Amino acid sequence: MLPILPFVLPLLLAQPPAVQVSKQGIVNAASGHPSGVAAVGSRITIRGVGFPASPQLTLQAGNQRWPVRVLQVSAARVEAVLPKEAPAGPAELSIAGIRVPFTIVDAAPVLFSTNGKGFGPARGDTPTAHAGGSIVVRATGLGKAVTVEASLGGVPAKVRALQRGPDGVDEITIAVPPNAPEGCFVPVQITVRDRISNTVAVSIGKAGKPCELPKHFPYAAWPGSRVGMVVLTRTQFHGLMGPGDRIWDEAVGAFVDLRDTHSPAGPLAYLPPLGSCAVYGEALGPETMVTTSFFGALVSELPGKGLAAGPRLTVADRHYLRSVNAVLGAPGVYRATLGVQEATPRRNLPLFLNTGTFRVSHYPPQGQTPFLLQLPAPASFRWTNHRDLAKVSRQRPLRVEWTGPDGDFMMAVLAISNNRERGEGGIVYCVASSKSGSFTIPTASLRALPPSDTSESAIVLVAFPHAVQTIPSPMLDHSIAFSVFTEASAVTFE
């Protein structure tokens, strides 16, 4: 008997993992973002570890208790539907002896996306739609509402049908108005009882034709391929990264294999049509890093695996050369500060991306052919009213104004608000023509942001050139390379 004890004891002593619920508690099943609230009849997700195969869920609200119908279970995740009879107010959900507090509300609409994260292409049954046709989206959190309002690219749209589902997922059929913007990622948003949803994207084109991707930023069409991006950026910061103004020259490169992925990256890859805005939310933990660098954020969200492109890139003008080294722990990603102008002289590095043309090349591994790019200096503009926007109300439209740059550029306007205490962050992502000289972010978009409670909130303007280059490298199937000018100003959203 003694020889088998070493094998028997671990089996006797082994215990199933204790049930734990994650700090996020209850999240909506459409996006997985925590908000501390859920609507009656909505589909929810509880995340954690050690959930039993057949958990019993109970909801307590006020002095009443209801059993909660469970839809799907794994050791780390439970999906369920809240009872429609529960009253609004403070509530507790009990699972395996653990009580999870949250708040029940009349409505908290959230749209489903194909990636399950609440952004990007909508989950529905509609291919490319056209004016006069319909699109179908799915949502949860409508509560007991019988009326739903909708918009496509910011244009009010008629809801033709609302089909309520027994599993907390409802289907909404929306008419495409004649003045809806066209594009592959037209933002859809719904409002229920004055509560605004996230945005997901639908495809709208001319009758009988597919949608058209923007030629200057076709990144979202590249899953399943080897992709590359090189960007030279000059950013002027106002009150960010310390007091006062500063200018930052930067080079970013990324070379990634997306052949085993089905999503191009995070929400910034889904460029909305000209004149429209998309709204995205995210969960913020203590360890979450927040950046106001548009392309830094885009690169940090890349899926797939990095391509071996050598130890560094180089950027050179007629007199000087700067190295852009590979980022430690991020294969295929390159990033370097090329110049800094700050209020503190000892931290300055002469600005680099001033005028003229810059040669970008790389040092490839043995057997690869080096590429060479010629990129212009970023074309600057001036944000004329940033000093008037230190505090912004989310209850009225926000107008930003600029002059320049010379030529025809696409202007991305981003409003970024973060609330660490609530664990929420949000981005409004709009696109305008630089020639317009201004853009107004609608109240409906701003109201979807959380109020700011940190210095990490900002408005960011980015001038994209319409003419972009490709990277001449046989290791890439698709690529883009360009120079951009950015201004970013610290803002508190109230």
Backbone torsions as a table, in degrees:
resi	resn	phi	psi	omega
1	MET	NA	-38.8	-174.2
2	LEU	-57.8	-40.4	-177.0
3	PRO	-61.5	-22.6	-176.9
4	ILE	-91.3	-5.5	-178.4
5	LEU	-57.9	-42.0	179.5
6	PRO	-58.6	-24.5	-179.3
7	PHE	-91.8	-30.1	-176.7
8	VAL	-81.2	-38.4	-175.0
9	LEU	-59.4	-44.0	178.5
10	PRO	-59.5	-34.1	178.8
11	LEU	-69.8	-38.2	-179.8
12	LEU	-69.8	-36.3	-175.3
13	LEU	-86.3	-17.4	-176.2
14	ALA	-63.8	135.4	178.8
15	GLN	-124.9	145.6	175.1
16	PRO	-63.4	148.9	-179.3
17	PRO	-61.3	142.6	178.2
18	ALA	-65.7	142.2	179.0
19	VAL	-69.7	130.1	175.2
20	GLN	-135.9	142.5	175.0
21	VAL	-104.9	134.6	-177.9
22	SER	-63.2	164.3	-179.5
23	LYS	-63.2	-26.5	178.8
24	GLN	-67.9	-20.4	179.1
25	GLY	64.7	-124.8	-177.7
26	ILE	-93.2	130.6	177.1
27	VAL	-127.5	159.6	177.6
28	ASN	-74.1	146.8	-174.0
29	ALA	-76.6	-12.4	-177.6
30	ALA	-80.1	-39.9	-176.2
31	SER	-122.6	-19.4	-178.0
32	GLY	77.4	12.0	-179.1
33	HIS	-90.0	132.4	178.7
34	PRO	-77.9	142.7	175.0
35	SER	-142.6	-6.8	179.9
36	GLY	79.0	0.2	179.0
37	VAL	-130.8	156.8	175.0
38	ALA	-152.6	145.2	-178.4
39	ALA	-87.4	154.3	175.3
40	VAL	-59.7	139.8	178.5
41	GLY	73.7	6.4	-176.4
42	SER	-87.8	160.5	177.2
43	ARG	-89.7	126.7	-175.5
44	ILE	-123.5	163.2	175.6
45	THR	-128.3	134.2	172.3
46	ILE	-113.0	124.1	-179.4
47	ARG	-107.4	148.1	179.6
48	GLY	174.1	-150.0	177.4
49	VAL	-139.8	152.4	172.3
50	GLY	75.7	19.6	179.6
51	PHE	-66.7	136.6	178.3
52	PRO	-68.8	164.1	-176.8
53	ALA	-66.3	-30.6	-179.6
54	SER	-130.6	72.8	-176.6
55	PRO	-72.0	147.9	173.9
56	GLN	-101.5	119.6	179.7
57	LEU	-108.5	137.0	179.4
58	THR	-132.1	135.8	177.1
59	LEU	-107.2	130.9	173.6
60	GLN	-119.2	124.4	176.9
61	ALA	-138.5	123.1	-172.9
62	GLY	65.6	-128.8	179.9
63	ASN	-104.5	15.1	-176.1
64	GLN	-117.6	156.5	177.4
65	ARG	-126.4	144.8	176.5
66	TRP	-135.5	140.8	169.4
67	PRO	-70.8	146.4	-178.6
68	VAL	-110.5	127.1	-177.0
69	ARG	-76.3	123.9	-179.9
70	VAL	-91.9	134.6	-178.5
71	LEU	-103.2	-46.3	-177.7
72	GLN	-142.3	147.3	-178.3
73	VAL	-139.5	137.2	163.9
74	SER	-139.1	174.2	-178.5
75	ALA	-62.2	-23.6	-175.3
76	ALA	-114.4	2.5	-172.1
77	ARG	-157.4	137.6	174.3
78	VAL	-131.1	128.6	173.7
79	GLU	-109.9	137.2	-174.9
80	ALA	-149.8	170.5	178.3
81	VAL	-119.7	126.5	178.3
82	LEU	-72.6	145.6	179.2
83	PRO	-63.1	142.0	178.7
84	LYS	-75.2	-17.5	-175.7
85	GLU	-83.6	-11.7	-173.9
86	ALA	-67.0	141.2	179.4
87	PRO	-82.0	156.9	175.8
88	ALA	-69.6	145.5	178.8
89	GLY	135.1	-173.4	179.6
90	PRO	-60.5	142.2	-177.9
91	ALA	-150.0	165.9	175.3
92	GLU	-134.6	137.8	173.6
93	LEU	-109.4	126.4	-179.4
94	SER	-104.4	130.4	177.0
95	ILE	-142.5	121.3	179.5
96	ALA	51.7	40.3	176.9
97	GLY	83.1	-0.7	179.8
98	ILE	-102.7	133.6	180.0
99	ARG	-103.6	128.5	-178.4
100	VAL	-115.9	111.5	-179.0
101	PRO	-79.3	146.5	173.9
102	PHE	-163.2	-176.6	-178.5
103	THR	-122.2	130.3	175.7
104	ILE	-89.7	133.4	178.9
105	VAL	-124.8	165.1	-179.4
106	ASP	-66.9	-34.6	-179.5
107	ALA	-156.1	142.0	174.1
108	ALA	-151.8	73.6	-170.0
109	PRO	-68.1	137.1	175.8
110	VAL	-138.7	131.5	178.8
111	LEU	-91.6	144.4	178.3
112	PHE	-86.2	141.9	173.3
113	SER	-117.5	163.8	-177.7
114	THR	-65.9	-27.7	-179.9
115	ASN	-87.1	-1.8	178.0
116	GLY	73.9	10.4	-176.1
117	LYS	-111.6	1.4	176.5
118	GLY	83.1	16.0	173.5
119	PHE	-146.6	164.9	-178.3
120	GLY	85.0	-166.0	-175.8
121	PRO	-54.0	137.3	-177.6
122	ALA	-69.3	151.2	172.0
123	ARG	-87.7	112.4	-177.9
124	GLY	-170.4	-164.5	-174.9
125	ASP	-116.8	20.3	-172.3
126	THR	-108.1	124.7	168.9
127	PRO	-77.1	-157.2	178.5
128	THR	-59.3	124.3	179.7
129	ALA	-98.3	173.2	178.3
130	HIS	-146.3	166.3	-179.1
131	ALA	-54.9	131.6	-177.4
132	GLY	93.0	-16.4	177.4
133	GLY	-89.4	-160.1	-177.6
134	SER	-136.7	155.8	168.6
135	ILE	-124.1	152.2	-179.4
136	VAL	-120.0	127.2	176.5
137	VAL	-126.2	160.3	178.1
138	ARG	-116.5	145.5	-174.5
139	ALA	-145.9	163.1	169.2
140	THR	-135.4	167.9	178.1
141	GLY	83.5	18.8	179.8
142	LEU	-78.6	-9.7	-179.1
143	GLY	62.9	-139.8	-179.9
144	LYS	-96.6	15.4	-175.0
145	ALA	-62.7	144.3	173.7
146	VAL	-112.2	-8.6	179.8
147	THR	-123.0	130.5	178.0
148	VAL	-129.2	132.6	174.1
149	GLU	-100.4	150.6	-176.7
150	ALA	-141.6	157.9	173.4
151	SER	-142.4	149.4	175.8
152	LEU	-122.4	114.0	-177.0
153	GLY	60.0	30.6	-179.0
154	GLY	85.3	-4.0	-179.7
155	VAL	-94.3	125.7	178.4
156	PRO	-55.6	137.3	-177.1
157	ALA	-132.7	144.1	-178.8
158	LYS	-78.6	134.5	172.8
159	VAL	-86.4	114.5	-177.0
160	ARG	-82.4	-31.4	-177.8
161	ALA	-156.3	146.3	174.9
162	LEU	-130.3	114.2	-179.3
163	GLN	-111.1	114.8	-178.4
164	ARG	-82.3	134.4	-178.8
165	GLY	-103.6	148.4	-178.2
166	PRO	-73.2	-16.6	-177.3
167	ASP	-99.2	18.1	179.0
168	GLY	83.9	4.7	177.9
169	VAL	-113.4	120.5	-177.2
170	ASP	-108.8	151.8	-177.8
171	GLU	-112.4	129.3	-176.4
172	ILE	-120.9	126.1	176.1
173	THR	-102.4	123.3	-172.9
174	ILE	-120.8	131.8	177.1
175	ALA	-76.1	139.3	177.6
176	VAL	-87.0	113.0	-178.6
177	PRO	-71.1	157.7	-177.1
178	PRO	-64.2	-24.5	-178.7
179	ASN	-101.1	15.5	176.4
180	ALA	-68.5	141.8	178.8
181	PRO	-68.2	151.5	177.4
182	GLU	-98.3	149.5	179.0
183	GLY	160.2	170.9	-179.9
184	CYS	-84.0	-15.3	-177.3
185	PHE	-135.3	61.4	177.9
186	VAL	-77.8	123.8	-176.7
187	PRO	-68.6	135.6	173.8
188	VAL	-113.3	135.2	178.7
189	GLN	-142.2	144.7	176.7
190	ILE	-123.7	157.4	177.0
191	THR	-129.7	132.6	178.4
192	VAL	-132.5	119.3	178.6
193	ARG	51.2	46.2	176.8
194	ASP	70.3	8.1	175.4
195	ARG	-103.1	132.7	-171.8
196	ILE	-102.6	139.8	-178.5
197	SER	-86.2	175.5	164.9
198	ASN	-67.6	175.9	173.0
199	THR	-112.8	141.6	168.8
200	VAL	-123.5	172.3	-171.6
201	ALA	-114.1	142.2	172.2
202	VAL	-127.5	162.2	-176.9
203	SER	-100.6	123.8	178.4
204	ILE	-128.2	125.4	179.7
205	GLY	-134.6	-177.0	175.4
206	LYS	-71.3	152.9	-175.7
207	ALA	-52.6	126.1	176.8
208	GLY	79.2	3.5	-178.4
209	LYS	-125.5	150.4	177.1
210	PRO	-72.6	165.1	176.8
211	CYS	-68.9	162.7	-179.9
212	GLU	-114.4	126.1	175.5
213	LEU	-75.6	147.5	175.8
214	PRO	-66.0	126.5	-176.2
215	LYS	-65.2	-27.6	-177.6
216	HIS	-85.8	-7.0	178.5
217	PHE	-154.0	67.6	-174.7
218	PRO	-90.5	23.5	-168.1
219	TYR	-59.1	-34.5	-175.1
220	ALA	-68.7	-11.1	-179.5
221	ALA	-95.2	11.7	-170.7
222	TRP	-105.3	6.5	175.4
223	PRO	-57.0	147.7	179.2
224	GLY	84.4	17.6	-178.7
225	SER	-145.1	174.8	176.1
226	ARG	-97.1	122.6	-170.9
227	VAL	-124.2	156.1	177.3
228	GLY	-142.2	151.6	178.8
229	MET	-147.2	132.3	173.8
230	VAL	-129.8	127.0	-177.3
231	VAL	-135.1	131.6	169.8
232	LEU	-102.8	127.2	-172.3
233	THR	-130.2	132.5	165.3
234	ARG	-111.3	124.7	-178.8
235	THR	-120.3	131.4	173.6
236	GLN	-105.4	116.7	-178.5
237	PHE	-97.6	139.5	175.0
238	HIS	-121.6	104.8	176.8
239	GLY	74.0	11.8	175.6
240	LEU	-108.8	151.8	-179.6
241	MET	59.2	35.7	-179.2
242	GLY	115.1	167.0	-178.3
243	PRO	-69.9	158.6	176.0
244	GLY	81.5	-175.0	-179.6
245	ASP	-102.0	152.5	176.7
246	ARG	-151.5	156.3	177.6
247	ILE	-121.6	137.2	-172.9
248	TRP	-132.9	119.7	172.8
249	ASP	-97.5	134.8	-172.3
250	GLU	-146.4	149.1	171.4
251	ALA	-121.5	134.9	179.3
252	VAL	-130.5	135.0	174.8
253	GLY	-136.9	147.4	177.6
254	ALA	-148.7	135.7	179.6
255	PHE	-134.8	112.2	-167.0
256	VAL	-136.4	142.4	175.5
257	ASP	-95.3	111.4	-178.7
258	LEU	-103.7	15.8	-173.5
259	ARG	-68.4	-18.5	178.0
260	ASP	-105.5	14.1	-179.1
261	THR	-119.8	161.4	-179.6
262	HIS	-120.2	3.9	-179.3
263	SER	-130.0	138.3	-176.0
264	PRO	-75.4	-15.9	179.6
265	ALA	148.6	-146.9	-178.1
266	GLY	-83.0	-170.9	-172.3
267	PRO	-64.9	-25.8	-177.0
268	LEU	-67.2	-16.4	178.2
269	ALA	-72.0	-20.1	-175.9
270	TYR	-95.3	84.0	-175.3
271	LEU	-69.8	119.9	178.8
272	PRO	-72.8	161.9	179.5
273	PRO	-65.6	161.6	179.0
274	LEU	-55.7	130.5	176.9
275	GLY	87.4	4.7	-177.5
276	SER	-122.9	168.4	-178.7
277	CYS	-131.7	144.3	170.0
278	ALA	-114.9	154.8	-179.3
279	VAL	-126.5	130.2	-179.1
280	TYR	-129.2	142.6	175.6
281	GLY	-116.2	159.7	177.0
282	GLU	-150.5	156.4	175.6
283	ALA	-86.2	134.2	178.7
284	LEU	-111.8	120.2	172.1
285	GLY	-103.5	172.9	179.0
286	PRO	-58.6	-28.1	-176.7
287	GLU	-92.2	-4.2	-176.9
288	THR	-68.2	126.3	176.6
289	MET	-89.6	134.1	179.5
290	VAL	-111.9	132.6	179.2
291	THR	-127.7	145.9	173.7
292	THR	-104.4	8.9	174.5
293	SER	-85.4	114.6	-176.7
294	PHE	-58.1	-50.8	-175.3
295	PHE	-78.3	-27.5	171.4
296	GLY	-61.6	-41.8	177.6
297	ALA	-66.8	-41.7	-179.1
298	LEU	-61.6	-44.4	-179.2
299	VAL	-67.6	-38.7	-177.6
300	SER	-66.0	-20.0	-178.0
301	GLU	-95.1	3.1	-176.8
302	LEU	-63.9	131.0	173.0
303	PRO	-85.5	-166.0	176.7
304	GLY	75.0	-166.8	-179.7
305	LYS	-121.6	147.2	-177.6
306	GLY	-67.7	145.7	175.6
307	LEU	-91.2	142.9	178.2
308	ALA	-72.9	105.9	-176.5
309	ALA	-118.3	12.1	178.5
310	GLY	101.0	174.6	-174.3
311	PRO	-75.5	-23.1	-175.6
312	ARG	-165.1	161.1	166.2
313	LEU	-104.3	167.7	172.8
314	THR	-133.7	147.4	175.3
315	VAL	-126.7	126.1	-175.3
316	ALA	-135.5	143.8	167.6
317	ASP	-106.5	-157.4	-176.6
318	ARG	-71.6	-19.0	-172.9
319	HIS	-120.3	-32.4	-170.5
320	TYR	-129.6	161.4	178.2
321	LEU	-133.2	135.9	176.6
322	ARG	-118.2	139.8	176.3
323	SER	-90.7	140.8	175.9
324	VAL	-120.0	98.5	-171.0
325	ASN	-83.5	157.0	175.1
326	ALA	-62.8	141.4	179.2
327	VAL	-78.5	125.4	-178.7
328	LEU	-60.5	127.8	178.4
329	GLY	82.0	3.8	178.9
330	ALA	-131.2	79.4	-176.7
331	PRO	-55.5	136.6	177.8
332	GLY	84.2	-1.4	-178.0
333	VAL	-111.5	135.4	-178.6
334	TYR	-130.3	139.1	-178.4
335	ARG	-157.9	138.7	178.8
336	ALA	-156.0	145.3	169.8
337	THR	-82.8	124.1	-177.6
338	LEU	-96.1	-24.7	-179.9
339	GLY	-169.4	150.7	-178.6
340	VAL	-141.7	133.9	171.5
341	GLN	-126.3	112.1	-176.0
342	GLU	-125.7	173.7	176.5
343	ALA	-70.7	-23.9	178.9
344	THR	-95.0	105.3	-172.9
345	PRO	-57.6	-33.1	-175.2
346	ARG	-67.5	-15.9	179.8
347	ARG	-96.0	-0.6	-174.5
348	ASN	-75.8	146.7	170.5
349	LEU	-129.8	126.1	-173.7
350	PRO	-47.4	132.3	178.1
351	LEU	-60.2	144.1	-169.5
352	PHE	-114.3	-40.7	-173.4
353	LEU	-88.7	64.6	-174.2
354	ASN	-89.0	-71.9	-179.6
355	THR	-141.4	167.8	174.5
356	GLY	88.9	-156.8	-176.2
357	THR	-117.9	145.9	-177.8
358	PHE	-121.5	135.7	178.8
359	ARG	-94.7	124.5	177.9
360	VAL	-113.5	125.6	178.3
361	SER	-140.8	177.3	179.0
362	HIS	-142.7	162.9	178.4
363	TYR	-104.3	96.1	-171.8
364	PRO	-80.4	161.2	171.2
365	PRO	-62.2	163.2	-179.0
366	GLN	-58.7	133.7	179.5
367	GLY	97.9	-13.5	177.8
368	GLN	-97.1	152.0	177.4
369	THR	-91.6	127.5	178.0
370	PRO	-67.5	145.8	176.0
371	PHE	-101.5	160.6	177.3
372	LEU	-139.0	126.5	178.7
373	LEU	-118.0	151.1	171.4
374	GLN	-119.4	109.4	-177.8
375	LEU	-116.2	141.1	178.8
376	PRO	-78.2	164.3	172.2
377	ALA	-64.1	148.8	177.9
378	PRO	-57.7	136.1	178.3
379	ALA	-83.1	117.1	-171.2
380	SER	-84.2	155.4	170.3
381	PHE	-133.8	175.0	177.7
382	ARG	-127.5	121.3	176.5
383	TRP	-80.6	110.7	-166.9
384	THR	-87.1	-20.6	-176.4
385	ASN	-119.8	23.1	-176.6
386	HIS	-65.6	-29.0	-178.8
387	ARG	-70.8	-16.9	178.7
388	ASP	-88.1	0.0	-170.5
389	LEU	-119.2	30.1	179.1
390	ALA	-64.1	-34.9	175.9
391	LYS	-126.5	130.8	-174.4
392	VAL	-127.6	128.8	174.3
393	SER	-79.5	135.6	175.6
394	ARG	-82.9	2.0	-176.0
395	GLN	-101.9	5.5	176.1
396	ARG	-147.8	161.6	-176.4
397	PRO	-61.4	153.2	-179.4
398	LEU	-118.2	120.5	-179.3
399	ARG	-107.0	127.1	173.4
400	VAL	-113.1	143.9	-174.5
401	GLU	-131.7	146.0	-179.4
402	TRP	-151.1	164.1	170.2
403	THR	-124.1	142.9	-175.7
404	GLY	79.6	-175.8	-7.1
405	PRO	-75.2	167.3	176.3
406	ASP	-66.8	134.6	-178.3
407	GLY	101.3	-174.2	-176.8
408	ASP	-105.0	111.8	-179.8
409	PHE	-125.1	158.1	171.0
410	MET	-93.9	130.6	-179.2
411	MET	-106.2	115.6	172.5
412	ALA	-89.6	129.7	179.4
413	VAL	-118.1	118.9	-177.3
414	LEU	-120.0	132.0	170.4
415	ALA	-110.3	119.7	-173.9
416	ILE	-118.9	120.8	179.4
417	SER	-129.9	134.2	-177.8
418	ASN	-128.9	141.0	177.7
419	ASN	-131.2	99.8	-176.7
420	ARG	-66.8	-37.7	-177.6
421	GLU	-62.2	-40.8	179.7
422	ARG	-86.7	-8.5	-179.8
423	GLY	70.2	30.9	-176.4
424	GLU	-126.4	144.3	170.6
425	GLY	-135.5	159.2	179.8
426	GLY	-153.1	151.7	178.4
427	ILE	-133.4	130.4	166.1
428	VAL	-100.6	127.3	-170.1
429	TYR	-124.4	105.7	-174.8
430	CYS	-119.4	159.4	-179.5
431	VAL	-133.7	132.9	179.0
432	ALA	-138.2	168.8	171.5
433	SER	-85.4	136.5	179.5
434	SER	-62.5	-28.4	-177.8
435	LYS	-67.2	-20.9	-179.0
436	SER	-68.9	-27.9	178.3
437	GLY	75.9	-3.7	179.2
438	SER	-164.1	162.8	173.2
439	PHE	-152.7	142.0	178.5
440	THR	-113.2	118.6	175.5
441	ILE	-79.7	124.3	-175.7
442	PRO	-70.5	155.0	179.9
443	THR	-58.5	-37.9	-178.2
444	ALA	-58.7	-34.4	178.4
445	SER	-74.9	-44.9	-177.2
446	LEU	-64.5	-35.0	-178.2
447	ARG	-66.8	-18.9	178.2
448	ALA	-78.2	-10.8	179.1
449	LEU	-82.1	150.0	170.4
450	PRO	-75.9	154.9	173.6
451	PRO	-66.3	145.5	-177.5
452	SER	-76.5	141.4	170.6
453	ASP	-134.1	14.3	179.7
454	THR	-139.1	169.5	176.6
455	SER	-82.3	6.7	-177.7
456	GLU	-90.3	10.4	-179.6
457	SER	-99.1	144.2	-172.0
458	ALA	-161.4	164.7	164.3
459	ILE	-110.9	134.7	-176.3
460	VAL	-127.9	132.6	174.7
461	LEU	-116.2	132.3	-178.2
462	VAL	-130.4	125.6	178.8
463	ALA	-98.4	109.0	178.0
464	PHE	-90.5	134.0	170.2
465	PRO	-75.5	146.0	175.8
466	HIS	-76.0	-25.8	178.5
467	ALA	-96.4	115.7	179.3
468	VAL	-121.3	161.4	179.1
469	GLN	-106.2	164.9	169.7
470	THR	-106.8	159.3	-178.8
471	ILE	-93.5	117.6	-176.3
472	PRO	-77.5	82.2	-179.1
473	SER	-141.3	130.5	179.6
474	PRO	-69.5	-12.3	179.8
475	MET	-80.6	-5.0	-175.8
476	LEU	-117.2	140.4	173.4
477	ASP	-90.2	-35.2	179.5
478	HIS	-139.6	149.5	179.6
479	SER	-163.3	159.0	171.5
480	ILE	-142.0	149.4	176.9
481	ALA	-148.1	132.2	-180.0
482	PHE	-164.1	172.5	176.2
483	SER	-114.7	141.2	-178.7
484	VAL	-135.9	153.3	172.9
485	PHE	-113.6	139.0	-175.2
486	THR	-134.3	143.1	166.7
487	GLU	-124.7	139.1	-178.3
488	ALA	-136.9	131.3	-176.9
489	SER	-129.8	136.4	178.3
490	ALA	-66.6	134.7	-176.0
491	VAL	-141.4	144.9	169.6
492	THR	-108.7	121.1	177.7
493	PHE	-93.2	119.7	-174.2
494	GLU	-103.4	NA	NA
